[in-house]
Amino acid sequence: MSPLDGDAALRARAARVVPGGMWGHLDTRRLPAGYPQFFTRAEGGHIWDANGQRYVDLMCSWGPIVLGHHNPVVDAAVARQTALGDCLNGPAPVMVELCEALVERVAHADWAMLQKNGGDATTACVTIARAATGRNTVLIAQGSYHGALPWCTPVPAGTTAEDRANQGRFVYNNLASLQAAADAAGGDLAAVIITGFRHDNVLDQEMPSLAFAQGARALCDRSGAALIIDDVRAGFRLHRGCSWERLGVQPDLSAWSKAIANGHPLAAVLGRDSLRNAAAKIFITGSFWCGAVPMAAAVATLGEMDRIGLPEYLEGLGTYLRQGMANLAQHHGVGLRQSGPVAMPLWLFDDDAGFEKGGAFCRAALEHGAYLHPKHNMFLNAAHTRADMDAVLAAAEAGFAALG
Ligand SMILES: *Cc1c(COP(=O)(O)O)cnc(C)c1O
């Protein structure tokens, strides 16, 4: 390592040529002091920072890494497609193969369209719903994240109020608030967009209640609005199809990205026949949306998910970690709240409004080789092992000790 390649040196160089040193959610100033900004390598369930430190990786690139970094089957598919071509004058045959696989897999899906980022997919869902209904209003849960575009960014600097016109708000899992927002929209309701489960930053996570999911479906049926599930974060980690299939509730449209290509840039919109014409009518595209390599990566990723039984594997591993964490918290007499699905854990401490405890805990765990997050849900991947979970628990032991 040259002295110019260590984390501190890279930060100093970046500070001169990148506003703020880093943009968006990847800006390490959002994390406790001591977190590295730069990473040089990753393998399976581990990452290495620019100083050469190795960590068990419980962020998984904020969701995309689902099989593990450098999965050999995905890497082989990527190499094959790279040798043939990636960015061409139109799509490669693998586009049809992938869309067929997605339509086969997700119960509500009759068709698929592919993009790059999750925000492309959520925006496309809203656009399709408006084109289909000829109406404007979209209902969004307070605090839900649907991307960083002007209509949905959580940080409104540089956007206008008009970017967020034609929107109503409701509270996740609160059917009365959804009904009230729909009533306010009257005959102008185009769509309701809801995340696969409630995973808002800095709040305890919540699974959707059956009554809420069924009520949202019935409300959309009554009003002729589209029900959109934003499964960008949860998609395929918890269930082979759409996250709401476990509740027996089918959306009209769903948005996907993060895990579908194990780290390669890809997003998808899946929809019902009733929205096919609207989806064909709108104009959405991008220079790189035909990239064949991420599509080949996605086909391989979906195949590997099925071969290993991904949701069951992550459930077993996550349950082991959750029980281990509960035991440690009890042993140390610390009030720890573990919420959400075990494959996407969030750990918040009681009496910690300023996140001082969470920060001290994560910082100590980082020094002991576990890359955790104090406020955002974390992610397990299929390359993680029981031994990795034991390593996380050992690092967590140091984290609890630091609270003492
Ligand atoms: C990450 C995320 C998005 C946005 O995806 P990008 O790829 O960052 O544009 C949208 N919705 C949810 C639920 C997400 O977690």
The ligand as an SDF file (V2000), in Angstrom:
LIG
                    3D

 15 15  0  0  0  0  0  0  0  0999 V2000
  -32.4640    1.7140   -1.9940 C   0  0  0  0  0  0  0  0  0  0  0  0
  -33.9190    1.8720   -2.1520 C   0  0  0  0  0  0  0  0  0  0  0  0
  -34.4710    2.5770   -3.2330 C   0  0  0  0  0  0  0  0  0  0  0  0
  -33.6170    3.3150   -4.2230 C   0  0  0  0  0  0  0  0  0  0  0  0
  -32.7400    2.4630   -4.8960 O   0  0  0  0  0  0  0  0  0  0  0  0
  -31.4720    3.1070   -5.6200 P   0  0  0  0  0  0  0  0  0  0  0  0
  -30.8530    1.9640   -6.3300 O   0  0  0  0  0  0  0  0  0  0  0  0
  -30.5980    3.6360   -4.5300 O   0  0  0  0  0  0  0  0  0  0  0  0
  -31.9630    4.1770   -6.5290 O   0  0  0  0  0  0  0  0  0  0  0  0
  -35.8380    2.6020   -3.3770 C   0  0  0  0  0  0  0  0  0  0  0  0
  -36.6380    1.9950   -2.4960 N   0  0  0  0  0  0  0  0  0  0  0  0
  -36.1490    1.3150   -1.4360 C   0  0  0  0  0  0  0  0  0  0  0  0
  -37.0970    0.6430   -0.5110 C   0  0  0  0  0  0  0  0  0  0  0  0
  -34.7800    1.2400   -1.2210 C   0  0  0  0  0  0  0  0  0  0  0  0
  -34.3000    0.5810   -0.1650 O   0  0  0  0  0  0  0  0  0  0  0  0
  1  2  1  0
  2  3  1  0
  2 14  2  0
  3  4  1  0
  3 10  2  0
  4  5  1  0
  5  6  1  0
  6  7  2  0
  6  8  1  0
  6  9  1  0
 10 11  1  0
 11 12  2  0
 12 13  1  0
 12 14  1  0
 14 15  1  0
M  END
$$$$
